[in-house]
Amino acid sequence: MDPFKTILCATDFSAPARHAAARAFKLAGEVGASVTLLHVLNRSALDELRALLGMQAESVEQRLIERARAELNDVAAGVGAALEVAADVHVSTGAVLREVLDHADATDADLLVLGARGESFLRHTLLGATAARLLRKSVRRPVLVVKQAPHEAYRSVLIAVDFSPVSLHAIRTARQVAPDADLVLLHAFELPYESKLAFAGVAERVIRQYVTSASETRRIRLHDLAAAAGLAPMEFPARVIHGDPSQQIVAMEQEYDCDLIVVGKHGSHIAEELLLGSVTKHVLAESQCDVLVICDPREAPEQLP
């Protein structure tokens, strides 16, 4: 895969967004990419302001734009200059989601970076509205959701693998984002209708054999996938765990003291586009570290083993 060239960081100037901007600059410095900082003034809010202020609204709107541009320049001059990374700054007005995605297309961004929660988040278990909507809609580029202030490059990365077309892409993208980090490959699984097998009269011994056989098959596939991604066997621990994937990912984050989790988002038809996958949603809500969401490509880059 080609290295990242352009990173787009959308910010609302909240504390999580400041962490996201710092991580965007740090990544750019590590991989030699450029950074664009974007702030969007919500058009519906501006329209409401116009209705309230009448003739004064235009001058107020202009001052808001100038203030936002000044804040973006402060971020670029502060965080960016410290890391010797320059940034373009851009302020736009419109629907936040549409503006971010349009600007990502216009700059051909390789990576979107944003904070886990914005100024309007409700509870710690909820992802910020803009972040969640971007993850539902973004199908062309990975999205890095930043939760922690970046003090150093990523050191330990957990990659959740499910053998879908996005899995190979996830491993390769993780290597781009964290080229010097230790990687942990995890495949957690539950068997089809597993909870109902005992009720259907299947003996416990048979169920255990079923799990053991499935684990071995998946272990072989995991190593084949890693080889296809260019990883040598000694470069990573490979964990195949029988259990709920969403819970096991969060548990492995703690076991390996990870500072980044990489997961895939699936769904190509309209019903799936409306919802984040349950595993991805749980990991975003319950993990402590940053989460890189790799969107399911429209066309797989190549056949998986």
N, C-alpha and C positions, 0 to 999 in steps of 0.2 A: 504494500500500500504506500501511496505517496504521503510524505509528511504533511502535517497541518500547515497551511499557509495563512489562513485567515480565521481569527476568533472573534465572534460577536458576543459582547456582554451587554445584556439588557439590565438596566438598573432603575430602581425607584428611589434610590438614596437611603433606603432602610439599612439597618445594621447587617442583616444577611446579604443584602445586595452589595454592601461594601466588601464583605468577605469574598463574594463572587468576583468582584472586580480585581481584588488582590490576587486571587487564584488565576484569573484570566491572564493578568500581566506576568505572573510567575511562569505559567505554562508557555506563554509566548517567548519569554526569555530562554526557556529550556529547549524549545524546539525550533526557534527562529521564525516564529509566525508574527503577523501583524495583528493589532487589536483595534476593534471599533467599539466605542462606548455609545450606547443608545439609550435615550430617555424619551418616552412617549407621553405626551399630554393627552389625556382621555378626551376625545371630541364631545362625547355626551355631557361630560362635566363642564366643558367649556361652553357648550350650548346653553346649559342651565345657568351658567354665570352670565351669559349674554342676556338671557331673559330677565335676570334680576337687575343687572346694572345698566342695561340699555346702551346709550352712547358711550359710557365709560368703559364698557367691556373690552373694546378693541385695544385700548392702551394698557389695560390690566393684563390682557392676554399676551401682549408683546413683552411686558415686564416679566411675566411668568416664563416665557420662552428664554428671555435673556438670563433670568436667574438660573434656569435649568442648565443652560449652556455654560454659565460660570461655574456651577457645581461640577459639571462634567470635566471642565478644564482643571479644576482643583484636584479631582481624582487623578487625572492624567499626569498633572504636574507633580503630585505627591507620590502616589504608588508607582506610577509608570517611570518617573524620572529616577526614583531610587533603584529600580531594576534595569535602568538604561533601555527601556522599551517605550517607543513613541506610540501614540494612539490618535486615531481620528475620532472626533466627537460629533454626534449628530442628535439633534432634537427634532422630533416630528409630532404632529397632531393627528389624531384619528382613533380608530379602534385599536387598542393596545395589541391584541393578538395578531391582527392583520398587519399592523405596522412592523412588528418584530419579524414576522415571517417574510413579508415583502422585502425588508431590509436585508434579511439573511440571503434571500435570493439575489438581490441587487449586488451584494458584496461577494456572492458565491462563498459564503462562510462554510468552513469545514466543521466548525464546532460552535454550538450555542452554550453560553454559560450564564447561569442566573442563580439567585439566592433561593433557598428552600421556601422562605416565607417573606411576604411583603408587609407593608404597613397595615394591611387590612386583614391579616390572618386571624382566625377565630380561636382555635385550640391547637395544642402542640401536635395532635394526631392528624391535623389537616395540612396538606400541602397548600402553599399559597395558590390563589386562584389562577394567576397568570402562568405559573409554573405547570400546574396540572393541565391547563388547557393547551399549553404548548406541547406537552408530552402526548396529549391525545391526538394532536393534529400533525406533529412533525413526523414525516415519514422519510425525509431525505438526508437528515444529518443527525449525529449524536447530540444529546443534551446532557450537560454536566450540571447537576443540582448541588450547589455548595452549601454545606451545613456548618463547617468549622473554619475558623480563621487559619489561613495557610502560613505555617511557620517554616515549612521545608517542602521539598519535592515529595511526592507520594512514595512511601517506603514499602507498603504491603498492600497488594491488590487482590481482592477476592472476585473471581469471575464465575458467575453462575451460568452453567451450561445445560441446555435442554435438548441439544442435537437438532434444533430447528435451523433453517438457513441463516438465522442471525447469529448463531453461536460462533461460527468461524470468524465472522466479522467482529464479534465482541472481543475475542482474544487478540486479534490484530490491532484493533483500536486501543485496547488497554496498553499494548506495547508502545503505541504512539504517545499516549498521554503520560505514561509512566515507564520510560525506557529502562530505568535502572532499578525499578522496584522488584521485590520478590512477588511472584505470582502464585496464587492458590487456585486450582481448578476444582470446582464443586459441581457435582450432579446429585441432586436430591430427588427422590421419586416416591410415588405411591402407585400401587398397581391398580389397574382398572377394576372397579367393583370390589376392591379389597375388603372394605368393611362389611360387605354382604356375603362374602364367601362362606364364613362359618354358619350363617343363618341358612345358607343354601345346602348345608350338609357336607361341606368340604372339610376334611380332617385337618387339624392344626399342623400335623406333620407335613401334609401335602402343601399347605400354605407356606410353611417355612422353606420347603424345597423350592417352591415357586419364587420366593423372595431371593434366595441364594442364587438361583440360576439367573434371575433378572439382574442381580447385582454384578455378577461376573460378566454377563454380556455387555452391560453398560460400562464396566471398567475398561473393557477392550475398546469400545467405541470412544471413550474419553481419551485414551492414549492415541488412538488413530487420529482423532480430531486435533489433538495437540501437535502431532507430527505434521499434519496438513498445514497448521499455522506456523510451522517452523520452529517449534520448541523441542529442545532435546529432553530426553527423559529425566535427566538430573536437574533440570532448570525449575521444576515445580513439584509440589506435592499434589497428588490427584486424590480427591475424596469422593467416594460414591456412598451415599447415605440413604438408607431407607427411612422415610419420614416426610412430613409436610414440608415442601420446598421453602415456603415463605418463612417458616419458623427456623429451619435449618440454616438458611442463609444468614439470618440475624445472629444465630448461635455461633456460626463459624466466624463471623466478623469479630466477635469477642474473643474466641479461642486463638485466632491468629493476629489479634490486635491490628486489624486492617484500618487503613485510613481512606480507602476507596473500594466501593463495590461496583461491579459492572454487571448490569442485567439487560436483558432484551425485552423490547416491547413488541408484541405481536398483534396481528390483525390487519387484514386487507379488505374486508367487506364492511359495509356501513355500520352494522350493529357493533362490531368490535372496535371500530374507529371511535365510537362514542364513549368507550370506557377504557381505562387503563386495566391491564391484566391484573388479576387479584394478587399474584405474587409480587409484581412490580409495585403495586400500590401499597402492599404491606411493608415491603422493604423500605420504600420512601418514607413511610410514616414511622417505622419502628427503629430503623438503624440510627446509629450515632454519627457515622462518617459520611463523607460525600458519596453521591451516587451518580454514576455515568450510565445513562439509559441509551442503549443502542436500538435504533428503530429498525424494524423488519424491512429489509430492502425490497423494492418492487420486483427486482430480479436478483436471485442469489448470485454472488460473484463467481461461484463455481460449485460443482456438486460436492456435497459432504461425503466423507467415507461411510 
